[in-house]
């Protein structure tokens, strides 16, 4: 009996393009996560918005016709937004667009630096607790419970008052004293879950050292959780900085931030509302962008949500 190609039908593939796609190289975890992230239009829009805000605070003063070091102009006080002053001027006649860009550098820098410190401390502490296990794990988690029982904002205010310093370094120190506790819990629980997986059990049966198991399995499989947690931590630090500056415990002149700009403008909001709307709007947009970006990363990096 003779056969021809027409006697055979390929099941499950409807076109030549689909055959080529299935025959292509396998999709890696990173490529699959990037593909799913691009399909999330809200997360992509948040990433673009965040990029535009970063470009604004970095290069905004360069395109402004009013340098940062310019002295106050008494004749240009409290001017409304115009072609000459895009965001208007403050009560001292300074250009608000330039000051908003410079203030954004301090706010975003505090958010990024504080989040990185918290993630590093929390990851090391939580990973060490999961690795030691037993009584050491219980003791370390009780320490976390004690730190977490005190409101974070209250600790920040008390430390700021005790230190009696309004510098950015002192503010970051105050915000990171107890800020690492939630991250430590997340990393510990994730590592404990992964340590019970089949491939970790197989690695132990193969007599692989615990250090290699941690480096090859535990840490790489928790990076997605750590990355998502970082994007959620940044808005919290930006908000805390804005609140402290608003109540007079944050960034002080001659330095500026979005919170200090909002604090300076709140007394004249009824007469010159734009002086408060622009820095407050920058805070809200930045926090919203980081939050939506974190949601998109969480959905893209979770293999259980793969369709």
C-alpha positions as CSV (number, residue, x, y, z in Angstrom):
1,X,0.0,0.0,0.0
2,X,1.3,3.4,-1.0
3,X,0.8,6.6,1.0
4,X,0.8,10.2,-0.1
5,X,1.1,13.4,2.0
6,X,-2.6,14.0,1.5
7,X,-3.4,10.9,3.4
8,X,-2.1,12.5,6.6
9,X,-3.7,15.3,8.6
10,X,-1.8,17.3,11.3
11,X,-4.0,17.6,14.4
12,X,-4.0,20.6,16.6
13,X,-2.3,23.0,14.1
14,X,-4.4,24.9,11.7
15,X,-1.8,26.8,9.6
16,X,1.8,26.9,8.5
17,X,2.5,30.0,10.7
18,X,1.3,28.1,13.7
19,X,3.5,25.2,12.8
20,X,6.5,27.5,12.6
21,X,5.6,29.1,15.9
22,X,5.4,25.7,17.7
23,X,8.7,24.6,16.1
24,X,10.5,27.7,17.3
25,X,12.9,27.8,20.3
26,X,11.2,27.2,23.7
27,X,9.9,30.2,25.6
28,X,12.0,31.0,28.7
29,X,10.5,32.2,32.0
30,X,11.8,35.8,31.4
31,X,10.5,35.9,27.8
32,X,7.1,34.5,28.9
33,X,6.9,37.1,31.7
34,X,7.8,39.9,29.4
35,X,5.2,38.8,26.9
36,X,2.5,38.7,29.5
37,X,3.5,42.0,30.9
38,X,3.3,43.7,27.4
39,X,-0.3,42.4,27.1
40,X,-1.2,44.3,30.3
41,X,-2.0,47.7,28.9
42,X,-2.5,49.3,32.3
43,X,0.9,48.2,33.5
44,X,2.6,49.3,30.3
45,X,0.9,52.7,30.6
46,X,2.0,52.9,34.2
47,X,5.6,52.1,33.2
48,X,5.5,54.8,30.4
49,X,4.1,57.3,32.9
50,X,6.8,56.5,35.4
51,X,9.5,56.9,32.7
52,X,8.1,60.3,31.8
53,X,8.1,61.4,35.4
54,X,11.7,60.3,35.8
55,X,12.7,62.1,32.7
56,X,10.9,65.2,33.9
57,X,12.7,65.4,37.2
58,X,16.1,64.6,35.7
59,X,16.0,66.8,32.6
60,X,13.2,69.3,33.5
61,X,15.5,71.9,35.1
62,X,17.8,71.7,32.0
63,X,15.0,72.9,29.7
64,X,13.7,75.5,32.1
65,X,14.6,79.1,31.5
66,X,14.8,79.7,35.2
67,X,17.8,78.0,36.9
68,X,17.5,76.5,40.3
69,X,20.0,78.9,41.8
70,X,18.1,81.9,40.7
71,X,17.2,84.3,43.5
72,X,13.6,85.1,44.4
73,X,12.0,87.7,42.3
74,X,9.7,89.9,44.4
75,X,7.9,91.2,41.2
76,X,6.9,87.7,40.1
77,X,5.3,86.4,43.3
78,X,2.3,84.1,43.1
79,X,1.9,84.2,39.4
80,X,-0.5,81.8,37.7
81,X,0.7,79.2,35.2
82,X,1.5,80.7,31.9
83,X,3.8,80.3,28.9
84,X,6.5,82.1,30.9
85,X,6.1,80.1,34.1
86,X,4.6,76.7,33.3
87,X,3.6,75.9,36.8
88,X,3.4,79.5,38.1
89,X,5.5,80.9,40.9
90,X,5.5,80.6,44.6
91,X,5.2,83.3,47.3
92,X,8.9,84.2,46.9
93,X,8.7,84.6,43.1
94,X,10.5,81.3,42.3
95,X,9.6,79.2,39.3
96,X,7.5,76.2,40.5
97,X,8.2,74.0,37.5
98,X,11.9,74.1,38.3
99,X,11.3,73.6,42.0
100,X,8.9,70.7,41.3
101,X,11.5,68.9,39.2
102,X,14.2,69.4,41.8
103,X,11.8,68.3,44.6
104,X,11.0,65.2,42.6
105,X,14.6,64.2,42.6
106,X,14.6,64.1,46.4
107,X,11.3,62.3,46.7
108,X,12.0,59.6,44.2
109,X,15.6,59.2,45.5
110,X,14.2,58.7,49.1
111,X,11.6,56.2,47.8
112,X,14.1,54.1,45.8
113,X,16.9,54.2,48.4
114,X,14.5,53.3,51.3
115,X,12.9,50.5,49.3
116,X,16.3,49.0,48.3
117,X,17.5,49.1,52.0
118,X,14.3,47.5,53.3
119,X,14.3,44.8,50.6
120,X,17.9,43.9,51.3
121,X,17.5,43.8,55.1
122,X,14.2,42.0,54.9
123,X,15.4,39.4,52.4
124,X,18.5,38.6,54.3
125,X,16.7,38.3,57.6
126,X,13.8,36.3,56.2
127,X,16.1,34.0,54.2
128,X,18.3,33.4,57.2
129,X,15.3,32.6,59.4
130,X,13.9,30.1,56.8
131,X,17.4,28.5,56.4
132,X,18.0,28.1,60.1
133,X,14.5,26.9,61.0
134,X,13.5,25.5,64.4
135,X,13.9,27.6,67.5
136,X,16.1,30.1,65.7
137,X,13.3,30.7,63.2
138,X,10.7,31.1,66.0
139,X,13.0,33.6,67.9
140,X,13.7,35.7,64.8
141,X,10.0,35.8,63.9
142,X,9.1,36.9,67.4
143,X,11.5,39.8,67.0
144,X,9.7,40.7,63.8
145,X,6.4,40.6,65.6
146,X,7.7,43.0,68.3
147,X,8.9,45.5,65.7
148,X,5.7,45.1,63.7
149,X,3.4,45.8,66.7
150,X,4.6,49.4,66.8
151,X,3.0,51.7,64.1
152,X,5.6,52.5,61.5
153,X,4.6,56.1,61.1
154,X,4.9,56.6,64.9
155,X,8.4,55.1,64.9
156,X,9.4,57.4,62.1
157,X,8.1,60.5,63.9
158,X,9.7,59.5,67.2
159,X,13.1,58.8,65.6
160,X,13.0,62.1,63.7
161,X,12.3,64.0,66.9
162,X,15.0,62.1,68.9
163,X,17.7,62.5,66.2
164,X,16.7,66.1,65.7
165,X,18.0,66.0,62.1
166,X,16.1,67.0,59.0
167,X,18.5,65.5,56.5
168,X,17.6,63.0,53.9
169,X,19.8,60.3,55.4
170,X,18.2,60.7,58.8
171,X,14.7,60.4,57.2
172,X,15.7,57.2,55.4
173,X,17.1,55.8,58.6
174,X,13.9,56.5,60.4
175,X,11.7,55.0,57.7
176,X,13.8,51.8,57.5
177,X,14.0,50.9,61.2
178,X,10.8,48.8,61.1
179,X,10.0,48.9,57.4
180,X,11.9,45.7,56.7
181,X,9.6,43.5,58.8
182,X,6.9,42.8,56.2
183,X,9.5,41.9,53.6
184,X,11.2,39.5,56.0
185,X,7.9,37.7,56.5
186,X,7.2,37.5,52.8
187,X,10.6,36.2,51.9
188,X,10.6,33.7,54.8
189,X,7.2,32.2,53.9
190,X,8.1,32.0,50.2
191,X,11.4,30.2,51.0
192,X,9.7,27.8,53.3
193,X,7.2,27.0,50.6
194,X,9.9,26.5,48.0
195,X,12.0,24.4,50.4
196,X,9.2,21.8,50.5
197,X,9.1,21.5,46.7
198,X,10.0,18.3,44.8
199,X,13.1,19.7,43.1
200,X,14.5,20.9,46.4
201,X,13.9,17.6,48.0
202,X,15.6,15.9,45.0
203,X,18.6,18.2,45.4
204,X,18.9,17.3,49.1
205,X,18.7,13.6,48.2
206,X,21.5,14.2,45.7
207,X,23.6,15.4,48.6
208,X,23.9,19.0,47.2
209,X,25.1,21.5,49.8
210,X,22.6,23.8,51.5
211,X,24.5,26.9,50.2
212,X,24.1,25.7,46.6
213,X,20.4,24.9,47.2
214,X,19.8,28.4,48.5
215,X,21.8,30.1,45.6
216,X,20.4,27.9,42.8
217,X,16.8,27.3,43.9
218,X,15.6,29.4,46.9
219,X,16.9,32.9,45.9
220,X,16.1,32.7,42.1
221,X,12.6,31.5,42.8
222,X,11.9,34.3,45.3
223,X,13.3,37.1,43.1
224,X,9.9,37.7,41.5
225,X,8.3,38.2,44.9
226,X,11.1,40.5,46.0
227,X,10.8,42.5,42.8
228,X,7.1,43.0,43.1
229,X,7.4,43.9,46.8
230,X,10.0,46.5,45.9
231,X,7.6,48.3,43.5
232,X,5.0,48.4,46.3
233,X,7.4,49.7,48.9
234,X,8.5,52.8,46.8
235,X,5.1,54.5,47.0
236,X,5.0,54.0,50.7
237,X,8.3,55.7,51.2
238,X,7.3,58.6,48.9
239,X,4.1,59.1,50.9
240,X,6.0,59.0,54.2
241,X,8.5,61.5,53.0
242,X,5.6,63.8,51.8
243,X,3.8,63.4,55.1
244,X,6.9,64.2,57.2
245,X,7.8,67.2,55.1
246,X,4.2,68.3,55.3
247,X,4.2,68.3,59.2
248,X,7.7,69.9,59.2
249,X,9.8,66.9,60.0
250,X,11.1,66.2,56.5
251,X,13.2,67.9,54.0
252,X,14.0,71.5,55.0
253,X,15.2,74.5,53.0
254,X,17.4,75.1,51.1
255,X,16.6,71.5,50.0
256,X,13.2,70.8,48.6
257,X,10.8,67.9,47.9
258,X,7.3,67.4,46.8
259,X,6.2,67.2,50.4
260,X,7.9,70.4,51.4
261,X,6.4,72.2,48.4
262,X,2.9,71.0,49.3
263,X,3.5,72.1,52.9
264,X,4.6,75.5,51.8
265,X,1.6,75.9,49.6
266,X,-1.2,74.6,51.9
267,X,-1.6,77.9,53.7
268,X,-2.5,79.7,50.5
269,X,-4.5,77.0,48.7
270,X,-7.7,79.1,48.6
271,X,-6.0,81.9,46.8
272,X,-3.3,80.1,44.7
273,X,-4.4,76.5,44.4
274,X,-1.9,75.7,41.6
275,X,1.0,75.9,44.1
276,X,-0.4,72.8,45.9
277,X,-1.9,71.0,42.9
278,X,1.3,70.5,41.0
279,X,3.4,68.9,43.7
280,X,0.5,66.9,45.1
281,X,-0.4,65.7,41.6
282,X,3.2,64.6,41.1
283,X,3.0,62.6,44.3
284,X,-0.3,61.0,43.4
285,X,0.8,60.1,39.8
286,X,4.1,58.6,41.0
287,X,2.4,56.5,43.7
288,X,-0.2,55.4,41.2
289,X,2.3,54.5,38.5
290,X,4.4,52.4,40.9
291,X,1.3,50.6,42.3
292,X,-0.1,49.7,38.9
293,X,3.4,48.7,37.8
294,X,3.6,46.4,40.8
295,X,0.3,44.8,39.9
296,X,1.4,44.2,36.4
297,X,4.7,42.6,37.5
298,X,2.9,40.4,40.0
299,X,0.6,39.1,37.3
300,X,3.4,38.7,34.7
301,X,5.9,37.0,37.1
302,X,3.4,34.5,38.6
303,X,3.6,31.3,36.5
304,X,0.3,30.1,38.1
305,X,-1.5,32.9,36.1
306,X,-0.2,31.6,32.8
307,X,-2.9,30.8,30.3
